[in-house]
């Protein structure tokens, strides 16, 4: 995992603690960085707990399918549904578990000076340019408004934009890493929305 990726994730957690109405000058970024690390640690525990819940649900669904199997062929549709639900829960749980295995490493990396600086610089860049960023992101949204997105999705979009424009991150890389953040912190709808908005944003004429 590259330092840029970890710095952006820490910046995302920092921004999540700031009201959209709070002026950038009033924001104690060093304090927010410490809180972001604590939030990341909490996220590790929650992700592991959710993975365990998903796997338990998968086990129950598979058990239910075995019980239904005793009812004869008329139960086949219900058996099939239980199996599908069980496999879906198992896949979800394993995906969460796989993602969680990377988080302890991310926590250790978050103490490195370079990464801490990168997180603070990215959060500061978003806060300073938030109004302009929001206007330009809003301009490429189709049938939706930026203000209607969940806060986490707005911050992922803002961070990707500043990474491209101020930190020389290739657009394709920034888009892919934004989608990865959405996989961890948002949902399927948010992931699709972020992917589409960033593709249009990076294709739009550069600001003059």
C-alpha positions as CSV (number, residue, x, y, z in Angstrom):
1,X,0.0,0.0,0.0
2,X,1.5,3.3,-1.1
3,X,1.9,6.2,1.3
4,X,-0.5,8.3,-0.8
5,X,-3.3,5.8,-0.4
6,X,-2.9,5.7,3.4
7,X,-2.7,9.5,3.6
8,X,-5.9,9.9,1.6
9,X,-7.7,7.5,3.9
10,X,-6.6,9.3,7.0
11,X,-7.6,12.6,5.4
12,X,-11.0,11.1,4.7
13,X,-11.5,10.2,8.3
14,X,-10.3,13.7,9.3
15,X,-12.8,15.4,7.0
16,X,-15.6,13.3,8.4
17,X,-15.2,15.1,11.7
18,X,-15.7,18.5,10.3
19,X,-19.0,20.2,9.4
20,X,-19.3,21.4,5.8
21,X,-20.1,24.8,7.3
22,X,-17.0,25.0,9.5
23,X,-14.4,27.5,8.2
24,X,-11.1,26.0,7.2
25,X,-9.2,28.4,9.5
26,X,-11.1,27.1,12.5
27,X,-10.1,23.5,12.0
28,X,-7.4,22.0,14.3
29,X,-5.9,19.5,11.8
30,X,-3.4,18.0,14.2
31,X,-6.1,17.1,16.7
32,X,-8.3,15.7,13.9
33,X,-5.4,13.5,12.7
34,X,-5.2,11.9,16.1
35,X,-9.0,11.4,16.1
36,X,-8.8,9.9,12.6
37,X,-6.3,7.3,13.8
38,X,-8.6,6.4,16.7
39,X,-11.5,6.2,14.2
40,X,-9.5,3.9,12.0
41,X,-8.8,1.6,14.9
42,X,-12.5,1.5,15.7
43,X,-13.2,0.7,12.0
44,X,-10.9,-2.4,12.2
45,X,-13.0,-3.7,15.1
46,X,-16.3,-3.0,13.4
47,X,-15.3,-4.6,10.1
48,X,-14.2,-7.8,11.9
49,X,-17.4,-7.8,13.9
50,X,-19.5,-7.4,10.7
51,X,-17.5,-10.1,8.9
52,X,-18.3,-12.5,11.8
53,X,-22.0,-11.6,11.6
54,X,-22.1,-12.2,7.9
55,X,-20.4,-15.6,8.3
56,X,-22.9,-16.6,11.0
57,X,-25.8,-15.6,8.8
58,X,-24.3,-17.7,6.0
59,X,-24.1,-20.7,8.3
60,X,-27.7,-20.2,9.4
61,X,-28.9,-20.0,5.9
62,X,-27.1,-23.2,4.9
63,X,-28.5,-24.9,8.0
64,X,-32.0,-23.8,7.0
65,X,-31.5,-25.2,3.5
66,X,-30.6,-28.6,5.0
67,X,-33.8,-28.6,7.1
68,X,-35.9,-27.6,4.1
69,X,-34.4,-30.5,2.2
70,X,-36.2,-32.9,4.4
71,X,-39.5,-31.6,3.0
72,X,-39.2,-33.1,-0.4
73,X,-39.1,-31.7,-3.9
74,X,-41.8,-29.2,-3.3
75,X,-39.4,-27.3,-1.1
76,X,-36.7,-26.9,-3.8
77,X,-37.4,-23.2,-4.6
78,X,-37.0,-22.4,-0.9
79,X,-33.9,-24.5,-0.5
80,X,-32.4,-22.8,-3.5
81,X,-33.1,-19.4,-2.0
82,X,-31.6,-20.4,1.3
83,X,-28.5,-21.6,-0.5
84,X,-28.2,-18.4,-2.5
85,X,-28.7,-16.2,0.6
86,X,-26.1,-18.3,2.5
87,X,-23.5,-18.0,-0.3
88,X,-24.1,-14.2,-0.5
89,X,-23.6,-13.7,3.2
90,X,-20.5,-15.9,3.1
91,X,-19.0,-13.9,0.2
92,X,-19.8,-10.6,1.9
93,X,-18.2,-11.8,5.2
94,X,-15.1,-13.1,3.5
95,X,-14.7,-9.8,1.5
96,X,-15.0,-7.9,4.8
97,X,-12.5,-10.2,6.4
98,X,-10.1,-9.8,3.6
99,X,-10.3,-6.0,3.7
100,X,-9.9,-6.1,7.5
101,X,-6.6,-7.9,7.2
102,X,-5.0,-4.9,5.6
103,X,-6.2,-2.4,8.2
104,X,-3.7,-3.2,11.0
105,X,-0.9,-2.5,8.5
106,X,-2.6,0.7,7.6
107,X,-2.8,1.7,11.3
108,X,1.0,1.1,11.6
109,X,1.7,3.1,8.5
110,X,-0.4,6.0,9.8
111,X,2.3,6.9,12.4
112,X,4.9,7.6,9.7
113,X,5.7,11.3,9.4
114,X,5.4,11.4,5.6
115,X,1.9,9.9,5.7
116,X,0.8,12.1,8.5
117,X,1.9,15.2,6.5
118,X,0.2,13.9,3.4
119,X,-3.1,13.4,5.3
120,X,-3.0,16.9,6.8
121,X,-2.0,18.5,3.5
122,X,-4.9,16.8,1.7
123,X,-7.4,17.7,4.3
124,X,-6.2,21.3,4.2
125,X,-6.4,21.4,0.4
126,X,-10.0,20.2,0.5
127,X,-11.0,22.7,3.2
128,X,-9.4,25.6,1.5
129,X,-10.9,24.8,-1.9
130,X,-14.2,23.2,-0.8
131,X,-16.6,25.8,-2.3
132,X,-14.9,25.7,-5.7
133,X,-14.5,21.9,-5.6
134,X,-18.2,21.4,-4.8
135,X,-19.3,23.7,-7.6
136,X,-17.2,21.8,-10.2
137,X,-18.2,18.4,-8.9
138,X,-21.8,19.4,-8.9
139,X,-21.5,20.6,-12.5
140,X,-20.7,17.0,-13.7
141,X,-23.4,15.2,-11.8
142,X,-26.3,13.9,-13.9
143,X,-29.8,14.2,-12.4
144,X,-28.4,14.5,-8.9
145,X,-26.9,17.2,-6.6
146,X,-23.7,16.9,-4.6
147,X,-25.4,18.0,-1.5
148,X,-27.8,15.0,-1.7
149,X,-24.9,12.5,-1.5
150,X,-23.9,11.1,1.9
151,X,-21.1,13.0,3.5
152,X,-18.6,10.2,3.1
153,X,-19.2,10.1,-0.7
154,X,-18.8,13.9,-1.0
155,X,-15.4,13.8,0.9
156,X,-14.2,10.9,-1.3
157,X,-14.9,12.9,-4.4
158,X,-13.3,16.0,-3.0
159,X,-10.1,14.1,-2.0
160,X,-9.9,12.5,-5.5
161,X,-10.2,15.9,-7.1
162,X,-7.5,17.5,-5.1
163,X,-5.2,14.5,-5.5
164,X,-5.5,14.9,-9.3
165,X,-5.2,18.7,-9.4
166,X,-2.7,19.5,-6.6
167,X,-0.8,16.3,-5.8
168,X,-0.1,15.1,-9.3
169,X,-1.9,11.8,-9.0
170,X,-2.8,10.3,-12.4
171,X,-6.6,10.5,-12.9
172,X,-7.0,6.8,-13.4
173,X,-5.1,6.0,-10.2
174,X,-7.1,8.6,-8.2
175,X,-10.4,7.2,-9.5
176,X,-9.5,3.6,-8.7
177,X,-8.4,4.6,-5.2
178,X,-11.5,6.6,-4.6
179,X,-13.6,3.5,-5.6
180,X,-11.5,1.4,-3.1
181,X,-12.4,3.9,-0.4
182,X,-16.0,3.7,-1.4
183,X,-15.8,-0.1,-1.1
184,X,-14.6,0.3,2.5
185,X,-16.7,3.2,3.7
186,X,-19.7,3.6,1.4
187,X,-22.0,1.2,-0.3
188,X,-22.6,-0.2,-3.8
189,X,-24.7,2.8,-4.9
190,X,-22.1,5.2,-3.6
191,X,-19.3,3.3,-5.3
192,X,-21.1,3.5,-8.7
193,X,-21.9,7.2,-8.2
194,X,-18.4,8.1,-7.3
195,X,-17.0,6.2,-10.2
196,X,-19.3,7.9,-12.7
197,X,-18.8,11.4,-11.3
198,X,-15.1,11.2,-11.3
199,X,-15.0,9.9,-14.8
200,X,-17.0,12.9,-15.9
201,X,-15.0,15.3,-13.7
202,X,-11.7,14.1,-15.2
203,X,-13.1,14.4,-18.7
204,X,-14.4,17.9,-18.2
205,X,-12.3,20.9,-19.5
206,X,-9.5,21.9,-17.1
207,X,-10.3,24.9,-15.0
208,X,-8.7,28.0,-16.4
